[in-house]
Amino acid sequence: MSFETTVRAFAAALDDPSAATPAMTRGRMGAPDARRFAVYRNNVAVGLIGALEARYPVSRRIAGEDLFRAMARAFVRAYRPRSPVMIAYGGEFPEFVAEYLAGGPGREDAREWDRHREEQSDAAIQEPSAALRSPGLLRHSPSGRTGVFRRPSARNDDGGSTHLVSCLVDVARLENAWVEAYHAEDARVAAVVDLAVLNPDALPGARIVFHPAARLLRFITPAASVWASAQDSDHRVTLTEGAGEDALITRPDCDVRVRVLPTLAHDFALQLREGATLIEAAAAMNDSAFDFGAHLVGLVESGAVASIIPGVTP
């Protein structure tokens, strides 16, 4: 048996608890040692689950220990690392959580989720604080961001379970984006002076090059407020009810930051990210309340822009 075939067989046995113990795992008597291999298989799973717990700390607290570990175990069985670097593991977890819960968790998981849902329903549902509504910055270590209160609430007549599931998925998306921003490649960050030196005739047709760490997110729940409320605290996370939020994650000066976006800011930035010129992005807003100058300067000051490509002058 070739080395590659041997390694593949060993890896396949790690993924399948019902698989036969690989022949190369010999014990003292020279025969395959199923007990020792089972311990190793369990250690691999525990290590991967630990990587997910480190990447999604607030999601873990929302779901509760039992449910989170059940979802993590199912994820580990479905997704093996594609890289030996563990910081790259778990990016698919938010989508997996959404599918896992939408498809109906197992009986034991369902009981845990229902218990947690009842506890959250009994807890005070509070509006996001005024501080979180402001366009100020939030800072953290592995997680987050924040946004505008203008989308319909995910809470409905089922006692809040839809809201809880949606909020859990949104917070997981946020935490994943925070980690991506933290580990994104370095690049120069544009400054407002880069706008000031542009030829005025070249400004309308200018295009924005976003920083590799910049992340735009749109949530159907107030996920950023939930995430922010969980920082610097080990207490139970209180889920806030309210409209969805938009958020921008940036990393100026190697410091990951979360910015609450004003109304229309997400849409304007998204247009620019998709390749629109400044004038095209502004026209797409089609809203008399949209302040082109304020939104453009705010985007540059946030650290989301790497460079500005001048438009062609007449």
N, C-alpha and C positions, 0 to 999 in steps of 0.2 A: 504494500500500500504506500503510495507516495506521501510526502510530507503534507502537501496541500489537501489531499483527500483525508488524511488523518486529522488535520486541524478542522476541516469542515465537519467531520463526523463528531468531533469533540464539541464544537459549537452547537451543533444540532441537538446533541444530548443535553446541553445546558438549557436549551429552550423547551425541551419536552420532558417533563418529569416521568412520563411513562416509558421513555426510551431506555434501552439497555445501557448499562454502564460501559463506557468505552473500554476496549481491551487494553489500551495503554495505561490505564489507571490501576496499577497493580499494587496490592497490599503486601504484607509480610509473607504470606503464603504463596505469592506469585500469581494469584488470581485477581481479576478485577474486583476492586473494593467499592461496593455500592454505597456503603455507609459513608465513607470518606468523600466520595464524589457528591453525595447528596448534601453534605455540609458545604462543599465548595459551591455547588449550584445555588444553595440558599445564600451564601455570602455574596455571590454575584448579584442576585436579586436585591438583597438588602442595600448593597452599594448603589445600585441604580435608583432605588426608591429614595435613598438619602440624597442623591443628586437632584431629584425632583422636589424634595422637601426644601432644599436650599434655594432652588430657583423660584419656588412659589410659596413663600412663607405665609403671606396673607390669605391666599386661596386655601391653604391648609387649615388656617384658623376658622375661615368661614365654613368650610365643609365639615370640620370636625375630624379628629384623629382617625376614627374608624373608617369613615367614608373616604377620606383622602387616601389612606393607605390601600383601601380596596381598589380605588380607581388607579392608583399608582401601580399596584401589582398587575392589574389588567393591562395597563399601558406598557409595562416592562415586558410582558409576554408578547405584545403585538409589535413593539418597536425596540429593536436592538440598536446600540450605538453604531453610527457609521464612522466614528472617529474615536481614537483613543483619548482625545481631549474631552473631559467630562463637561466642561463649560458649554460645549456644543450640543449636549444631550437634552432632549425634552422640549424642543421648539414646537412640536406637534401636539403637545399636551392640551392646550386650550380647546382645540377642535375636537380632540378625543373626548374631553370632558363633556362637551356639548352633545356629542353622539352617544356617549355612555349613559347620560341622564335622560336624554330624549328617547332612547331605545328601552328605557326601563331597567334600572339597576337590579341586581340579584335580590332575592328575598331579604337576606340579612342586611344588605346595603340599603334597601328601601326602608326597612324599619329604622335604621340609624338616621337616614335622611329625613323621614317623617318626624322623628323625635326632635331633630335639630330644627326643622321647620316650625314645629310648635313652640319651641323655645324662642325663636326669633320673632314669631308672631306675637308672643306675649311681651317681648321687649319693646321699649319705647321707640317708635319710628320718628326720627327727627329730620328736620330740614337741614341741608348743608349750611354750615356756618357762613356768616358774611365774609369772613376771611377767605374762604374757598371760592366765593363768587368773584373776588377781585382778580385782576390779571397778574397778581404777584407770582413769585416763584416758590416752588416746594422743592426740597432737596431730600435725598435719601441715599441709602446703600441698598443693594439688590431689590428693586421693584420700580414703579411708577409714573404717574401724571394726573391731568385734570381738564375741565371743559365747560361748555355752555349748557344752560338749563332750558331746553326748548323742544325736546323730543317727547313723545308720549311715554308714559310710565309703562314698564313691563309688568306691573302688578295687575292682577285681574280678579275675577270672582272665585278663583280656586283656593282662596285663603292665603295667597301670596307665594305659592310654590313656584309659579312662573317667574316672578320677580327674583326669588332667591336663586333659582337656577341661572337666569340670565345674568344676574349680578356676579355670581361665582365665575361664570365663563368670561365676562368682561374684565374682572379683576385679574384673572389668569392671563388674558391677552395683554393687559397692561404690564404685568410683571415680566412676561416674556419679552415685550418690547424694551423694557428697561434694561434687561440683561443684554439684548442685542445692541442697544445704544452704548452700553458700557464697554463692550468688546469690539465695537466697530473700529475700522482703521482710522488712523489720525489724518487730519487734513487741516489746511488753513481755514480760519473762520473769518468771513467777510465782516466789515464794519460799515457804519453809516457813511464814513468818509468815502467809501468806494462808490456810493450813490452820488455823493456831492461832486465828485470829479468827472462824472459822466457828462458827455455832451448832451444838453437838453433835447436835441433832435434825435439822439440815439436812445433816449429813455423809454419811449412807448414800445419800441420793438425789442427791448432788452429781454433776456431770458435769465432765469435763476438756476444756478447749479446748487443743489442741496448738499449739505454736509453728510458724509456717510452715516453719522450717528443720528441724524434727524429722523424722527418717527411721528407720523400723523395718525391719530386714532379717533374713531367715532364710536361711542357707546350708546346703547339703548337704555342704560341704567346710569345712576350717578356713581359709577364705579371709581372714578378718581377721588371723589369725596370719601368713599368707603375706604379706599386704600390709604388716603392721607390720614384718616382718623385712626388707622392702625399703626402708624409710625410712632416709635418711641414708647410703645406700650405693649404689654403682654396680656392685656385683658381681652375678653371676648370681643370680637368685632361686631359692632352694631350696624346693621344694614339700613341705609337711609332710603326713604321712598322719595321719588321725584322724577323729573324728566331726565333724558339722557344728556351726556356731556361729550364735548369735543376736547381733545388734548394734543399737546405738542411736547415731545421729548427732545431735548438737545443736550450737547455735552461740551460747552465752551470751557476752555482751560482744564480739560480732563475731569470736569465736574458734571455729572449727569443731573439735569434739572428738568422739572416738570412745570409747564406753563398752562394756566387756565386761559383758554382762548376766548376772545370776545366773539359776539355773534358775527357770523359770516367769515371769520378768520380762517376756519378750517377749510371752507369751500374755496376761498381765494388761494390759500396755500396749496390745496390739492390741484387746482387748475395749473398753477405754476409748476408743480412737481410733474404734472403730466405733459409739460412742454409748451404750454401757452406763453405768449409774450405778456408783458405787463399790461398792455392795453387790452389784449384779448381776455385776460383773466379778470380785469376790472369790469369790462363790458358784460361778462358772463354773470356777474353778481346781480345785475338788474334790480338794484334796490337803492332807493334814494338815501337810505341811512348809511350806506357803505362809504367809508372814508378811505379813499385810496392811499393818501399819504400816510395816515396813521397806521394802517394795516401793513403797508410796505416797510416802513421804518421799524415797526414792532417785530416783523418777521426777521429782519436783519439783526436787530438788537438781541433777539432771542438766541442767536448762535446757530440757527438752522441753516444758514446760507454759507456755502463755501466760496462762491464767486458769482459775479454778475457779468454776463456776456452782453456787450453793447449791441443795440440794434443797428441795422444798416441806415446810415444817414442819407437824406436825399442828395 
